[in-house]
Amino acid sequence: MAYEFGNCLIDPDKHLFEYDGFPVHLEPQVFDLLLLLVDQKGRLVTKDDLVQTVWQGLNVSDATISARINAARKAVGDTGRVQAIIKTVHGRGFQLNVEVKAVAASAQTPDLSRSDTQNIKFTRSSRGARIAFSKSGNGPPLVRVAHWLSHLELDWQSPVWRPLIETLDCKNTLYRYDQRGTGLSSRDLEGAEIDAFADDLKAVADANKLDCFPIFAASQAVPVAIRFAQRFPQRVSGLVLYGGYVKGRALREAAQGDIDEETVLGLIRAGWGKADSPFVNAFSTLFMPDATPAQLASFVKMQTETISPENAARLRQIIDRFDVSELLASIRTPTLVIHAISDAMQPVEQGRILASEIQGARYVSLESRNHVPLPQEETWTTMMHEVQFFLDSLQP
């Protein structure tokens, strides 16, 4: 049995929470807190009730309780001032401010079977490169452009990438692939440059008979998506560009906080895939400083099974020399640009250039320091809502 309240759904059996139909990752204590409020159906829940149920009677501070309440409010769309869902009864406790309705299993939405399986196949790209691609979900097509580190099978189980996959294929048929040099695709990087990576995208679209489709691209996949849209404008209905750049770090003037190429290459060569090396901490600081231990561990596994240390360094040198600055003015595709304000890998200025140079592009900034979007971040829900709202706007 699941329960609907406001724009939310909570399912204790599946440990699932959704807002506006999208899965939202919640820490266990936040999930239990919300479930207690739902169980009480508007009746008062005191701080003592919270301590007994959520913390099993352990001694916790008021600050800890307040932090979990704030996280729960963020999840349901409330703020400290706007208390449409979770109301504070000063001096007494908290209560749910909306009706709770039980939902039978057959009526629960969305259908989670959309992400239970993925269908992996192979196609050929330019220079004979073998490209692995997968399909999951149901709905209008959406192609996620491959990026530096990807592995279709490992991503499917990753605590970093699986939440993104599930959110994107919640209302869409999602096509993903491993670019040449990585994952299940050919590991040969001979002749790899931006047009070759755009060819990989075209090969996947052709193999799935996609004539016109929106694209989700992150980081170095952004220049590839722009190059593809410039070469084949009739095939792209929309662009979602997250954490991208116009010029690679080897070509652009260093902005404040920008990391130079030799630093990144040095970290790769020093400890690629070694869980006990200083590289892991440095990698975390650059890519996802707020990652959990489980998320970091999945990245280490991804490194060892996705690409060799030599090819990882070589691929970084290739993508750090992408330059699409001369192409932006020619892009007429509806575009959404999203960028974390404190992104250390790709400075926010690169996102602002993208949004200002692509005609009619919409720009959304996130109060985040993570280059890799993490489901436990407060900005996660904002980002996912912006993405789906944009994708919905493309439908006739």
Disulfide bonds with the S-S distance in Angstrom:
none
